[in-house]
Amino acid sequence: MATLQISSLTLEVANRTLCRDLNVQIQPNESWCLLGRNGAGKTTLMKILTGYLTQWEGSVRFETHDLKKDPQSVQRQLGYLPENNPLYGDMYVKEYLLFVGGLYGLTAMPIEDIAAKVGLEQHLDKKITTLSKGYKQRVGLAAALLHDPQLLILDEPTTGLDPNQLGEIRQLILDLGKEKTIFLSTHILSEVEALCDRVVILHQGKIVLDESLQNLRAQEKQIVEVSFDYRVEPVALERIKNAVSVKNIFDFQYEIEFDTEEDRRPMVFDFAHDNGLKIVALQHKSKNLEQRFNELTST
């Protein structure tokens, strides 16, 4: 497995600096989140890494390959899912994957294996235009995985998905992260909590934070974010052991703060079970990350 090394990366267009002196090292099998508000430079950085933008200064190396000197060798190791996931809607799923495999110059295409990995095995003979957005994302992921890349670059992979599709795609990304290095951009804080080992915050083209999620969570109060299938009175959730406050964030979604470092998600699960509720989503939330993000990107 290889390391992606980004050094002194700068891009200026028409006297406007889009990326400024970026330095990042992504380790093998690390899930790495690029977090920032819209226009922070996330997509620009991903377009540089994929070789789409070329007029930049600095260095990008993957394994022993230099992106400037030998872009194709780097691109062979990358799988890319762009934000808008452009697909040919009139093609059948299998037909499209065969087409993409041909662009890669593949002679043996593991289409059935990749389809099974991303949950498309029952949809290969369907037209792409008939699929839901969640399954179209799966088609994009399958296309990105066909050539067995070591590094997956995912630009806003869950944008526009409904809650069920969101959970499915998140789980798929987590599963892929067990065997691939994941480089993912988002402007959604909960994506970082659910998917990433490390977070880099980009603001106005500059890195303003580079830290492991574990370190960001250290020495802070435990916050659990949970979504049920029905509304619950906050006072009922306050009865969970060590709960000190409960906030109804939106609809059936709640934020529970505990005064202990011991993982309280099993207690929340037991609460749901005892009260006949289904949990739609359950995760730790880093209050520190939210505060730091607002502080670092407010200007």
C-alpha positions, 0 to 999 in steps of 0.5 A: 500500500502507498502513501499520497504525499501533497507538498506546497500545492498552490493553484492560482487562476486569473490572479485568484488563489484557489489552493495555497501551500497545501501540505498533506500526507495520507497514509494507506488504509486511512479514511481522510475527510476534506471538510469545508464550506462551499467554495473552500477549494475542496473540489479544486483539490480533487480535480488536481489530484485526478489530473484534471487541473494541471497548471499548479505548483508544488508536488503530488506523489503517489507511491514512487510516481510524480503527478506532474511528470507521470500523471497516467501512472498516478491515475491508474491507482485512483478511483474517482467519484465526482460530485455530480456523478455524470452517467449515461442514463440511456445505458444499461448498468452492465453496458455502462460498466463495460464501457468504462472498463474499455476506457481503462483498457481492461480485458478481464472485467470483474463486473459481477464481483464489483456489482456484488460489492456495491449492491448492484447485482440485481440491477445490472440489466436495468437502465441507469435512468430508472435507478434511484439517486442512491443506486446511481451513486453505486454505479459511480462507485462501481465504475471507480472500482473497476480497475482495482485502485488503491486510493478512492477519491469521493467528492460529496458522495452523499449529497442529495440522498434520502436518509435510507440511501444515506445510511446505505452509501455510508456503510458501503464507504466504510466497507470499502475503507477496510481495503482502500485508502479513502479521500472524501470531501464534504461540507457535512459535519456528520459525514466526518463523524461517521466515515473518517479517521482524520479531518482536514478543514480547508478555508479559502484555499488554505488548510486551517486544521489537520487532526485525527478525529480521535484527538479531536474527541479527546477530553470532551463531553460525550455526545450521541446523535440518534434518529428514531422512527417516531418522536420521543419526548426529551424528558424520556431520553434524559432518564438514560444513565449519565444523560445531562441534556437532550436536544431535539435537533430536527423532527425525530433526530436528537442530540444527547450529552453524557457526563461520562467517557464510557460509550453510551450508545448501547444504552441508547439502543436499549432505550429504543428496544425497551420502548418499541422504537427503531433506530434510523441512525446512531453515532458519536458527535464531536462538539469540539469539531463543530466549534472548531469548524465554525471558529476556523471558517467564520471569516 
